[in-house]
Amino acid sequence: MKSGGSSYAVPSKKRWRGLVIGVLCLVILSMLVPLVFLLGLHNGFQSPGYASEQNSASNPIRGFINDSPDQSEGDQSRHVDDLVRRLAPSLSQDIFKKSIHESEKETIRSGTKQDDILKKGVSTPAKKVPQSSPNPSMVGAGGPTHITKDMKNVDESGKQCELKYGSYCIWSREHKEEMKDSMVKKLKDRLFVARAYFPTIAKLPAQDKLSRELKQNIQELEKIFSESTTDADLPPQVEKKLKRIEAVIAKAKTFPVDCNNVDKKLRQIYDMTEDEANFHMKQSAFLYQLAVQTMPKSLHCLSMRLTVEYFKSSRDTELSSTEKYRDPALQHYVIFSNNLLASSVVINSTVMHAKDSVNQVFHVLTNAQNYYAMKLWFIRNTYKEATVEVLNIEQLYPDNENIHVSLPVEFRVSFHIIDSSSPIAQSRTEYLSTFSNSHYLLPQIFQNLKKVVVLDDDVVVQKDLSALWSLNLGGKVNGAVQLCSVKLDILKSYLGEKSFHNNSCVWMSGLNVIDLDKWRELDLTEKHRTLVKELRMQGPSEAVALRASLLIFQDLIHVLDDSWALCGLGHDYMLNMQAIKGAAVLHYNGNMKPWLELGIPKYKHYWRNFRNQDEQFLSDCNVSL
């Protein structure tokens, strides 16, 4: 019996032990399953349809971590960082962006999706990079925190740069510029916001104190901007004022405001800003015109110093060449100018290229203000064997107070050109230079002369002009270069004149050969005087001089070859350099004269080469044009 009882006892003990072991295993598994999901290790399990080799290849970071479970969190983090730096260039940019933008979202969603993942039993396919850990604090689980932290190509907004040369984020960081006057811009922004909220807060009866604070801060900032335009001009402790107005604006935002009032005020501020921009644009245009039409300070100094020196010096130094001045057999050049240095460059460049300068006589017609300065200048400076005469046109007509020297008149004309090859009309601007009222006095001033060459004071001569004296004008009065880019039919609507020939080109001053005998025969001076009176009676017009000149010399122009003169050096940046080198005369018509700082730099040296460098008065007045 004992033996039989013992035989049943042994199997029962084994079954009991098996049950205990099974229960313990279930308990352990029930603890491990939540731990697996907490650590994010469930992403490492692949679906049955994928081989184990694909699993290990698709997740090298996580495989490395799982193979060394005894490592500390710091060691795991360092290994993850090393792997990320090595593998980062080959990883997809979309996955990087996903891991950054969805890292925090997955932390919230992980708890709600655990049951679905267990039911489906499907994980990320092996060909994709595995999702990062839902808990960013777990740096050892391939956390995206290290990718974002250790990648160097991260822009200011926290987004990943493209890992390709030439991406905008890399370029913007390499060429980043500090914002200038950032404090001024911040203050202006706060001022606009405060102005927008002030009308609403002022209507609240219980917020008188806040309304006064807003008004006081607005007035303080307006006073600052009346005295300061840059950060360097701002008064001290301006940061405290910025914080103060920001605090007041924050208080104002806590009250319910009428959006219509805010919108209305912002629109008023916008209109005011637009008006201010238009004002500054007009002001800049005015200052530009002022700079163009005003003589530089250094040239004014030069004229004044020479005038004072003229009255100090002896009159015995004056040269007398009256016979040459009226000899019709010589080559006579006429220059209308109030600019001492410009007229000197014209004479010097003409003489330097002349084969025989002894026959050249230059007549410079100026006003009473610059007469003595010019007279002394041309006494002190000689130009080979050429003769220079300075005339005060106001002294020639002492009984007529209305006569004064007037320079060649320039008109800015803008028009559109329609090219057959392009459907878009192109805009073009030209400066037309024509005779002034003083030019029509030439037959009276030089009664003994038969022919003269008129040069504007903004030209530079590059070749010998002696061939012009043997030129046959064919019964015409004025030999001039034409500007055929501007036809007279374009100017009809501008000038209001219907008697122009449509296909005729506009002639230019600058280089003009004048037959004075033919001029006197046709009595063009009297015709011009009568025509100007008629045009002025029709109404005030800025184009009277242009209209009169075009009508007076219609059918009386002898066209010179284009190689004689090239126009546009005072406004056109795109002139052909070969044409510049081949032209006999360079004409700086336009606003950007070579003696101004506004002059086109690449054309200035043609003019500067003929400036007198040795004159002491130039250095005294700091003339460095």
C-alpha positions as CSV (number, residue, x, y, z in Angstrom):
1,M,0.0,0.0,0.0
2,K,2.9,2.3,0.8
3,S,4.4,1.6,-2.4
4,G,1.2,2.3,-4.2
5,G,0.6,5.6,-2.4
6,S,4.1,6.8,-3.1
7,S,3.7,6.1,-6.8
8,Y,0.7,8.5,-7.1
9,A,2.4,11.2,-5.0
10,V,5.4,11.8,-7.3
11,P,3.4,12.8,-10.4
12,S,1.1,15.1,-8.4
13,K,4.2,17.0,-7.2
14,K,5.5,17.4,-10.7
15,R,2.2,18.7,-12.0
16,W,2.1,21.2,-9.1
17,R,5.6,22.4,-10.0
18,G,4.6,22.8,-13.7
19,L,1.6,24.9,-12.8
20,V,3.7,27.1,-10.5
21,I,6.3,27.6,-13.3
22,G,3.6,28.4,-15.8
23,V,1.9,31.0,-13.5
24,L,5.3,32.6,-12.9
25,C,6.0,32.8,-16.6
26,L,2.6,34.4,-17.2
27,V,3.3,37.0,-14.5
28,I,6.7,37.8,-16.0
29,L,5.2,38.1,-19.5
30,S,2.5,40.3,-18.3
31,M,5.1,42.7,-16.9
32,L,7.4,42.5,-19.9
33,V,4.7,43.3,-22.5
34,P,4.0,46.8,-21.2
35,L,7.7,47.3,-20.7
36,V,8.3,46.5,-24.4
37,F,5.8,49.1,-25.5
38,L,7.1,51.7,-23.0
39,L,10.7,51.2,-24.4
40,G,9.5,51.2,-28.0
41,L,11.0,47.8,-28.7
42,H,7.9,46.6,-30.5
43,N,9.0,48.6,-33.6
44,G,11.9,46.1,-34.0
45,F,9.6,43.2,-34.6
46,Q,8.9,42.6,-38.3
47,S,5.9,41.0,-39.8
48,P,6.2,37.3,-40.8
49,G,6.3,38.1,-44.4
50,Y,9.9,39.7,-44.1
51,A,13.1,37.9,-43.6
52,S,15.3,38.3,-40.6
53,E,18.1,39.7,-42.8
54,Q,15.8,42.5,-43.9
55,N,14.9,43.3,-40.3
56,S,18.5,43.7,-39.2
57,A,19.5,45.7,-42.3
58,S,16.5,48.1,-42.1
59,N,17.2,49.0,-38.5
60,P,20.9,49.2,-37.8
61,I,20.6,51.7,-35.0
62,R,18.2,49.7,-33.0
63,G,20.0,46.5,-33.7
64,F,23.2,48.0,-32.3
65,I,21.4,49.1,-29.2
66,N,19.7,45.7,-28.6
67,D,22.9,43.8,-29.0
68,S,24.4,45.5,-26.1
69,P,21.8,45.6,-23.4
70,D,24.4,46.1,-20.6
71,Q,25.4,49.6,-21.9
72,S,24.4,52.6,-20.0
73,E,22.2,55.3,-21.4
74,G,25.1,57.7,-22.0
75,D,27.0,55.0,-24.0
76,Q,24.0,54.2,-26.1
77,S,23.4,57.9,-26.8
78,R,27.0,58.3,-28.0
79,H,26.7,55.2,-30.3
80,V,23.4,56.5,-31.7
81,D,25.0,59.9,-32.4
82,D,27.9,58.3,-34.2
83,L,25.6,56.2,-36.4
84,V,23.4,59.1,-37.2
85,R,26.3,61.2,-38.3
86,R,27.5,58.4,-40.6
87,L,24.2,57.5,-42.0
88,A,22.6,61.0,-42.1
89,P,23.5,61.8,-45.8
90,S,21.8,58.7,-47.1
91,L,18.6,59.0,-45.1
92,S,15.6,60.5,-46.8
93,Q,14.8,64.1,-46.1
94,D,11.1,63.4,-45.8
95,I,11.8,60.9,-42.9
96,F,13.9,63.6,-41.1
97,K,11.1,66.1,-41.4
98,K,8.6,63.4,-40.3
99,S,10.6,62.5,-37.3
100,I,10.9,66.1,-36.2
101,H,7.3,67.2,-36.7
102,E,5.7,64.0,-35.5
103,S,8.0,63.1,-32.5
104,E,5.8,64.9,-30.0
105,K,2.6,63.7,-31.7
106,E,3.6,60.1,-31.4
107,T,4.1,60.5,-27.6
108,I,0.4,61.2,-27.3
109,R,-0.8,58.7,-29.8
110,S,1.3,55.8,-28.6
111,G,-0.9,55.1,-25.6
112,T,-4.1,55.0,-27.7
113,K,-2.6,52.9,-30.5
114,Q,-1.1,50.1,-28.5
115,D,-4.1,47.9,-28.7
116,D,-4.4,48.4,-32.4
117,I,-0.8,47.5,-33.0
118,L,-1.2,44.3,-30.9
119,K,-4.3,43.3,-32.9
120,K,-2.9,44.0,-36.3
121,G,0.6,42.7,-35.6
122,V,2.0,44.8,-38.5
123,S,5.0,47.1,-38.2
124,T,6.8,49.5,-40.6
125,P,8.0,47.8,-43.8
126,A,11.7,47.0,-43.8
127,K,12.5,49.2,-46.9
128,K,11.6,52.3,-44.9
129,V,13.6,53.9,-42.1
130,P,12.0,52.8,-38.8
131,Q,10.0,55.4,-36.8
132,S,11.8,57.1,-34.0
133,S,11.0,56.6,-30.3
134,P,7.7,58.1,-29.1
135,N,9.4,59.2,-26.0
136,P,12.0,61.9,-26.8
137,S,13.6,61.6,-23.4
138,M,14.7,58.1,-24.2
139,V,17.9,59.0,-26.0
140,G,19.0,55.4,-26.3
141,A,16.0,54.4,-28.3
142,G,17.1,56.2,-31.5
143,G,15.4,59.4,-30.3
144,P,14.9,62.2,-32.8
145,T,16.3,64.7,-30.3
146,H,19.8,63.7,-31.2
147,I,19.1,64.0,-35.0
148,T,17.8,67.5,-34.5
149,K,20.5,68.4,-32.1
150,D,23.5,67.1,-33.8
151,M,22.7,67.9,-37.5
152,K,24.6,71.0,-38.5
153,N,22.3,72.0,-41.4
154,V,19.4,73.3,-39.3
155,D,18.0,76.8,-40.0
156,E,16.7,79.3,-37.5
157,S,13.1,77.9,-37.5
158,G,14.3,74.5,-36.5
159,K,13.6,72.8,-39.8
160,Q,16.2,70.6,-41.5
161,C,18.1,72.0,-44.4
162,E,18.4,70.1,-47.6
163,L,21.6,68.0,-47.5
164,K,22.5,69.3,-50.9
165,Y,24.8,72.2,-51.9
166,G,22.9,75.3,-53.0
167,S,19.9,74.9,-50.8
168,Y,18.3,78.1,-49.6
169,C,18.9,77.5,-45.9
170,I,22.6,77.0,-46.4
171,W,22.8,80.0,-48.6
172,S,20.9,82.2,-46.2
173,R,23.1,81.2,-43.3
174,E,26.3,81.8,-45.3
175,H,25.1,85.2,-46.5
176,K,23.2,86.3,-43.4
177,E,23.3,90.0,-42.7
178,E,22.4,91.7,-39.5
179,M,19.3,93.8,-39.6
180,K,20.3,97.5,-39.5
181,D,18.5,99.8,-37.1
182,S,16.5,97.0,-35.6
183,M,15.6,99.0,-32.5
184,V,14.1,101.8,-34.6
185,K,12.0,99.3,-36.6
186,K,10.8,97.7,-33.3
187,L,9.8,101.1,-31.9
188,K,7.9,102.0,-35.1
189,D,6.1,98.7,-35.0
190,R,5.0,99.3,-31.4
191,L,4.0,102.8,-32.3
192,F,1.7,101.6,-35.1
193,V,0.1,99.1,-32.7
194,A,-0.4,101.6,-30.0
195,R,-2.0,104.1,-32.4
196,A,-4.4,101.3,-33.6
197,Y,-5.6,100.5,-30.0
198,F,-5.7,104.1,-28.7
199,P,-9.1,105.2,-30.2
200,T,-10.9,102.1,-28.7
201,I,-9.3,102.4,-25.3
202,A,-10.0,106.2,-25.2
203,K,-13.7,105.5,-25.5
204,L,-13.8,103.2,-22.4
205,P,-14.8,105.5,-19.5
206,A,-13.3,103.3,-16.8
207,Q,-9.9,103.1,-18.5
208,D,-8.8,106.8,-18.3
209,K,-5.5,105.8,-16.7
210,L,-4.6,103.3,-19.5
211,S,-5.7,105.8,-22.1
212,R,-3.3,108.4,-20.7
213,E,-0.5,105.9,-20.6
214,L,-1.0,105.0,-24.2
215,K,-1.2,108.6,-25.3
216,Q,2.0,109.4,-23.3
217,N,3.9,106.5,-24.8
218,I,2.8,107.5,-28.3
219,Q,3.9,111.1,-27.8
220,E,7.3,109.9,-26.5
221,L,7.9,107.7,-29.5
222,E,6.8,110.4,-31.9
223,K,9.3,112.8,-30.3
224,I,12.1,110.2,-30.6
225,F,11.4,109.7,-34.3
226,S,11.4,113.4,-34.9
227,E,15.0,113.5,-33.8
228,S,16.3,110.0,-34.6
229,T,16.3,107.9,-37.8
230,T,18.9,105.3,-36.9
231,D,19.9,103.3,-33.8
232,A,22.9,105.4,-33.3
233,D,20.7,108.5,-32.9
234,L,18.4,107.0,-30.3
235,P,18.5,108.5,-26.8
236,P,19.8,106.4,-23.8
237,Q,17.4,104.0,-21.9
238,V,15.3,103.5,-25.1
239,E,15.0,99.9,-24.2
240,K,13.1,100.8,-21.0
241,K,10.7,102.8,-23.2
242,L,10.2,99.9,-25.5
243,K,9.3,97.6,-22.5
244,R,7.0,100.2,-21.1
245,I,5.0,100.6,-24.3
246,E,4.9,96.8,-24.8
247,A,3.4,96.5,-21.3
248,V,0.8,99.1,-22.1
249,I,-0.1,97.4,-25.4
250,A,-0.4,94.1,-23.5
251,K,-2.9,95.7,-21.1
252,A,-4.8,97.2,-24.0
253,K,-5.1,93.8,-25.7
254,T,-6.9,92.4,-22.6
255,F,-9.9,94.6,-23.2
256,P,-12.5,93.9,-25.9
257,V,-11.9,96.2,-28.8
258,D,-13.9,97.1,-31.8
259,C,-12.2,95.4,-34.8
260,N,-13.7,98.0,-37.1
261,N,-11.9,100.8,-35.2
262,V,-8.6,98.9,-35.3
263,D,-9.0,98.2,-39.0
264,K,-9.8,101.8,-39.7
265,K,-6.8,103.1,-37.8
266,L,-4.5,100.6,-39.5
267,R,-5.7,101.8,-42.8
268,Q,-5.1,105.4,-41.8
269,I,-1.6,104.4,-40.8
270,Y,-1.1,102.7,-44.1
271,D,-2.3,105.7,-46.1
272,M,-0.1,107.9,-44.0
273,T,2.9,105.7,-44.7
274,E,2.2,105.7,-48.4
275,D,2.0,109.5,-48.4
276,E,5.3,109.6,-46.6
277,A,6.9,107.3,-49.1
278,N,5.6,109.5,-52.0
279,F,6.9,112.6,-50.2
280,H,10.4,111.0,-49.9
281,M,10.3,109.9,-53.5
282,K,9.5,113.4,-54.6
283,Q,12.1,114.8,-52.3
284,S,14.8,112.5,-53.7
285,A,13.8,113.5,-57.2
286,F,14.1,117.2,-56.3
287,L,17.5,116.7,-54.6
288,Y,18.7,114.8,-57.7
289,Q,17.7,117.7,-59.9
290,L,19.3,120.1,-57.5
291,A,22.5,118.2,-57.6
292,V,22.4,118.1,-61.4
293,Q,21.7,121.8,-61.9
294,T,23.8,123.2,-59.1
295,M,27.5,123.8,-59.7
296,P,29.7,121.8,-57.3
297,K,31.2,123.7,-54.4
298,S,34.7,123.2,-55.5
299,L,34.0,124.7,-58.9
300,H,32.2,127.7,-57.3
301,C,35.3,128.2,-55.1
302,L,37.5,128.1,-58.2
303,S,35.5,130.8,-59.9
304,M,35.4,133.1,-56.8
305,R,39.2,132.7,-56.2
306,L,40.0,133.5,-59.8
307,T,37.7,136.6,-59.7
308,V,39.4,137.9,-56.6
309,E,42.8,137.2,-58.1
310,Y,41.9,139.0,-61.3
311,F,41.3,142.3,-59.5
312,K,44.5,141.9,-57.5
313,S,46.7,141.3,-60.5
314,S,48.0,143.9,-63.0
315,R,46.1,144.5,-66.3
316,D,49.3,144.4,-68.2
317,T,49.1,140.6,-68.3
318,E,46.1,140.7,-70.6
319,L,46.7,139.5,-74.1
320,S,45.5,141.5,-77.1
321,S,44.7,139.5,-80.3
322,T,41.9,141.6,-81.8
323,E,43.0,141.0,-85.3
324,K,42.8,137.2,-84.9
325,Y,39.4,137.5,-83.2
326,R,37.8,138.9,-86.4
327,D,39.9,137.2,-89.1
328,P,37.5,135.2,-91.3
329,A,40.3,133.1,-92.7
330,L,41.0,131.4,-89.4
331,Q,39.0,128.5,-87.8
332,H,36.6,130.0,-85.2
333,Y,35.0,127.9,-82.5
334,V,32.2,129.3,-80.3
335,I,31.4,127.9,-76.8
336,F,28.5,129.1,-74.6
337,S,29.4,128.2,-71.0
338,N,29.3,129.3,-67.4
339,N,31.6,126.4,-66.4
340,L,35.2,127.4,-66.3
341,L,36.6,123.9,-66.1
342,A,34.2,122.4,-68.7
343,S,35.1,125.1,-71.4
344,S,38.8,124.6,-70.6
345,V,38.5,120.8,-71.3
346,V,36.7,121.5,-74.6
347,I,39.4,123.9,-75.8
348,N,42.3,121.6,-74.6
349,S,40.9,118.5,-76.2
350,T,40.3,120.3,-79.5
351,V,43.8,121.8,-79.6
352,M,45.6,118.6,-78.5
353,H,44.1,116.7,-81.6
354,A,44.6,119.6,-84.1
355,K,47.3,119.3,-86.7
356,D,47.8,123.0,-86.8
357,S,46.6,125.0,-83.7
358,V,47.9,128.4,-84.8
359,N,44.8,129.0,-86.9
360,Q,42.4,128.1,-84.1
361,V,40.5,130.8,-82.4
362,F,38.1,130.0,-79.5
363,H,35.3,132.4,-78.4
364,V,33.9,131.7,-75.0
365,L,30.6,133.5,-74.3
366,T,29.7,133.7,-70.6
367,N,27.9,135.9,-68.1
368,A,29.1,138.7,-65.9
369,Q,29.5,136.5,-62.8
370,N,32.1,134.2,-64.4
371,Y,33.6,136.6,-66.9
372,Y,36.6,137.7,-64.9
373,A,37.4,134.3,-63.6
374,M,37.4,132.9,-67.1
375,K,39.5,135.8,-68.4
376,L,42.2,135.2,-65.8
377,W,42.1,131.5,-66.3
378,F,42.8,131.7,-70.0
379,I,45.5,134.3,-69.4
380,R,47.3,132.0,-67.0
381,N,46.8,128.9,-69.1
382,T,47.9,128.6,-72.8
383,Y,46.8,126.0,-75.3
384,K,49.6,125.5,-77.7
385,E,49.4,128.3,-80.3
386,A,45.6,128.7,-80.2
387,T,43.9,132.0,-79.2
388,V,41.1,132.2,-76.7
389,E,38.7,135.2,-76.4
390,V,36.3,135.5,-73.4
391,L,33.2,137.6,-74.0
392,N,30.6,138.8,-71.6
393,I,27.4,138.6,-73.6
394,E,25.7,141.1,-71.2
395,Q,28.3,143.8,-72.0
396,L,27.7,143.3,-75.7
397,Y,24.1,144.5,-75.2
398,P,24.2,147.0,-72.4
399,D,20.9,148.6,-73.4
400,N,18.9,145.3,-73.4
401,E,18.4,144.0,-69.9
402,N,16.6,140.9,-71.1
403,I,19.7,139.5,-72.9
404,H,21.7,137.1,-70.9
405,V,23.8,134.1,-71.7
406,S,21.7,130.9,-72.0
407,L,23.2,127.5,-72.4
408,P,22.1,124.8,-74.9
409,V,18.7,123.5,-73.8
410,E,18.2,119.8,-73.1
411,F,14.8,118.0,-73.2
412,R,14.2,114.6,-71.7
413,V,11.9,112.5,-74.0
414,S,10.5,109.1,-73.1
415,F,8.7,106.9,-75.6
416,H,7.9,103.3,-76.4
417,I,9.4,101.2,-79.1
418,I,7.4,98.3,-80.6
419,D,9.8,95.7,-82.0
420,S,8.4,93.1,-84.5
421,S,10.4,90.3,-82.8
422,S,9.0,91.1,-79.4
423,P,5.3,91.7,-78.6
424,I,6.2,93.8,-75.5
425,A,6.8,97.5,-76.1
426,Q,10.2,98.7,-74.7
427,S,10.6,102.0,-73.0
428,R,13.4,104.3,-74.1
429,T,14.6,107.7,-72.9
430,E,16.7,110.2,-74.9
431,Y,18.0,113.7,-74.1
432,L,17.5,116.2,-77.0
433,S,20.0,119.1,-77.0
434,T,19.1,122.1,-79.1
435,F,20.0,125.8,-79.5
436,S,19.0,128.4,-76.8
437,N,18.1,132.0,-77.4
438,S,21.8,133.1,-77.2
439,H,22.7,131.0,-80.2
440,Y,20.5,133.2,-82.4
441,L,22.7,136.2,-81.6
442,L,25.7,134.7,-83.4
443,P,25.4,136.6,-86.7
444,Q,25.2,139.9,-84.7
445,I,28.1,139.1,-82.4
446,F,30.5,137.9,-85.1
447,Q,29.6,140.2,-88.0
448,N,32.9,139.8,-89.8
449,L,32.9,136.0,-89.8
450,K,31.4,133.7,-92.4
451,K,31.5,130.3,-90.8
452,V,31.8,129.1,-87.2
453,V,31.8,125.8,-85.4
454,V,29.7,125.8,-82.3
455,L,30.7,123.4,-79.5
456,D,28.7,122.7,-76.3
457,D,30.7,122.8,-73.1
458,D,29.9,119.1,-72.3
459,V,31.8,117.7,-75.2
460,V,35.3,116.1,-75.6
461,V,37.1,116.2,-78.9
462,Q,39.0,113.1,-79.9
463,K,40.1,113.9,-83.5
464,D,41.1,116.8,-85.7
465,L,38.2,118.9,-86.7
466,S,39.9,120.9,-89.4
467,A,38.0,118.9,-92.1
468,L,34.8,120.7,-91.1
469,W,36.1,124.0,-92.5
470,S,36.3,122.6,-96.0
471,L,32.8,121.0,-95.7
472,N,30.3,122.1,-98.3
473,L,26.9,122.6,-96.6
474,G,25.1,122.6,-100.0
475,G,23.1,125.8,-99.3
476,K,22.1,124.6,-95.8
477,V,22.6,126.7,-92.7
478,N,23.4,124.2,-90.0
479,G,25.6,121.1,-90.2
480,A,24.6,118.8,-87.4
481,V,24.4,115.1,-86.4
482,Q,20.9,113.7,-86.3
483,L,19.4,111.4,-83.7
484,C,17.2,109.1,-85.8
485,S,16.0,107.1,-82.8
486,V,13.7,110.0,-82.2
487,K,11.5,110.9,-85.2
488,L,9.5,114.1,-85.4
489,D,6.2,112.2,-85.6
490,I,6.9,110.9,-82.0
491,L,7.2,114.6,-80.9
492,K,4.0,115.7,-82.6
493,S,1.8,115.0,-79.6
494,Y,4.4,116.4,-77.2
495,L,5.1,119.6,-79.1
496,G,1.5,120.1,-80.5
497,E,2.9,120.9,-84.0
498,K,1.4,119.6,-87.2
499,S,3.8,121.1,-89.7
500,F,6.7,118.7,-89.0
501,H,7.8,116.1,-91.5
502,N,6.9,112.8,-90.0
503,N,10.0,110.8,-91.1
504,S,12.5,113.5,-90.3
505,C,15.1,112.9,-87.5
506,V,15.8,115.3,-84.7
507,W,19.1,117.2,-85.1
508,M,21.3,117.7,-82.1
509,S,23.5,120.5,-80.8
510,G,27.0,119.7,-79.4
511,L,28.9,119.9,-82.7
512,N,27.4,122.3,-85.3
513,V,28.8,123.9,-88.4
514,I,27.1,127.2,-89.0
515,D,27.1,129.2,-92.3
516,L,26.6,132.7,-90.9
517,D,26.3,134.3,-94.4
518,K,23.3,132.0,-95.2
519,W,21.9,132.7,-91.8
520,R,21.9,136.4,-92.4
521,E,20.5,136.0,-95.9
522,L,17.5,134.1,-94.5
523,D,17.2,136.4,-91.5
524,L,16.7,133.4,-89.1
525,T,17.3,135.5,-86.0
526,E,14.3,137.7,-86.7
527,K,12.2,134.7,-87.7
528,H,13.1,133.0,-84.4
529,R,12.2,136.1,-82.4
530,T,8.8,136.3,-84.0
531,L,8.1,132.6,-83.7
532,V,9.0,132.5,-80.0
533,K,6.5,135.4,-79.4
534,E,3.7,133.5,-81.2
535,L,4.4,130.2,-79.3
536,R,4.4,132.0,-76.0
537,M,1.1,133.7,-76.8
538,Q,-0.4,130.3,-77.3
539,G,0.3,129.4,-73.7
540,P,3.2,128.7,-71.4
541,S,5.2,125.7,-72.6
542,E,8.5,124.3,-71.5
543,A,9.2,123.2,-75.1
544,V,9.2,126.6,-76.7
545,A,12.9,126.5,-77.4
546,L,12.7,123.0,-78.9
547,R,9.7,123.8,-81.1
548,A,11.2,127.0,-82.3
549,S,14.5,125.4,-83.2
550,L,12.9,122.5,-85.0
551,L,10.7,124.8,-87.1
552,I,13.4,127.4,-87.8
553,F,15.9,124.9,-89.1
554,Q,13.4,122.6,-90.9
555,D,14.9,121.7,-94.3
556,L,18.0,123.7,-93.4
557,I,20.0,120.9,-91.8
558,H,23.0,119.4,-93.5
559,V,23.4,116.0,-92.0
560,L,26.9,115.1,-90.7
561,D,28.1,111.5,-90.6
562,D,27.5,109.7,-87.3
563,S,31.2,109.3,-86.8
564,W,31.6,113.0,-86.2
565,A,29.7,113.0,-82.8
566,L,28.4,110.4,-80.4
567,C,25.7,111.4,-78.0
568,G,24.4,109.8,-74.7
569,L,27.5,109.7,-72.5
570,G,25.5,111.7,-69.9
571,H,22.7,109.2,-69.4
572,D,23.2,105.9,-71.4
573,Y,25.2,103.2,-69.6
574,M,25.1,100.8,-72.5
575,L,27.0,102.7,-75.3
576,N,29.2,100.7,-77.6
577,M,32.8,101.1,-76.5
578,Q,34.1,100.8,-80.1
579,A,31.7,103.6,-81.2
580,I,33.1,105.7,-78.4
581,K,36.7,105.2,-79.5
582,G,35.8,105.9,-83.1
583,A,33.8,109.1,-82.6
584,A,35.4,112.5,-83.3
585,V,33.4,114.2,-80.6
586,L,31.9,112.7,-77.4
587,H,28.8,114.5,-76.2
588,Y,27.8,114.1,-72.5
589,N,24.2,115.1,-73.0
590,G,22.0,114.2,-70.1
591,N,21.9,114.8,-66.4
592,M,25.1,112.9,-65.5
593,K,27.8,115.4,-66.5
594,P,31.4,114.3,-66.2
595,W,32.2,117.1,-63.7
596,L,29.5,115.9,-61.3
597,E,29.7,113.1,-58.8
598,L,26.6,111.7,-60.5
599,G,28.6,111.2,-63.7
600,I,28.8,107.7,-65.2
601,P,32.2,106.4,-63.9
602,K,33.3,104.5,-67.0
603,Y,33.0,107.6,-69.2
604,K,34.6,110.1,-66.9
605,H,38.2,109.4,-67.8
606,Y,37.7,110.6,-71.4
607,W,36.9,114.0,-69.9
608,R,39.4,113.9,-67.1
609,N,42.3,113.3,-69.4
610,F,42.1,116.9,-70.7
611,R,41.7,118.7,-67.4
612,N,44.6,121.0,-66.4
613,Q,46.3,119.2,-63.6
614,D,49.0,121.8,-62.7
615,E,46.9,124.8,-61.8
616,Q,47.4,125.8,-58.2
617,F,43.8,127.0,-57.8
618,L,42.5,123.5,-58.4
619,S,44.4,122.1,-55.4
620,D,43.4,125.2,-53.3
621,C,39.7,124.6,-54.0
622,N,40.0,120.8,-53.7
623,V,38.9,120.2,-57.3
624,S,39.2,116.4,-57.7
625,L,36.8,115.6,-60.5
